Every structure is written in C-alpha cells, then in structure tokens.
Amino acid sequence: MAEQESQPETRFIITVDGEILGADTPDNREMIRRIHACIDACEGISTEELEQGIIQDMCRVMGQVVPLLQTKKQAG
C-alpha cells in the first residue's frame, strides 16, 4: 500500500472579540467563510436547538415539502 502524504492541519484561532489569528491560507479563508455563513444562517436558533439537531430536522422537512410545492405549482 502506498504511503499517503500527510497534509498540515488547518489551524486558526478566533478570539472572543472576533479577531482571527493564524496562517493566511486558502483553507483557513474557506473555513472562516463557512463559519461566518453558519453563524448568519443560525441567527435566532438557540445553542440547545442546534445541539438537538434542528438543522437536520429542517433539512429533512424541506426535502419533503419542496417537491410537493413544486408539483402543486406546476399543476396550478
């Protein structure tokens, strides 16, 4: 079996003031972009709800409802 090349872990720190410290790499930039998107998308949802899986529940429900709405729209 061929030995895999190990890649350095993406590492950065976000301070309590929101300052980002760490290497300026494309991976870090993408991770920070993702964190910002998650924070914005979860505004108004409590930590407890997030821990209990509300996002997964909402995705499941939307996966069931959207096709029904699209079918109704096409029929109407």
Secondary structure, 3 states (H helix, E strand, C coil): CCCCCCCCCCCEEECCCCCEEECCCHHHHHHHHHHHHHHHHCCCCCHHHHHCCHHHHHHHHHHHHHHHHHHHHHHC
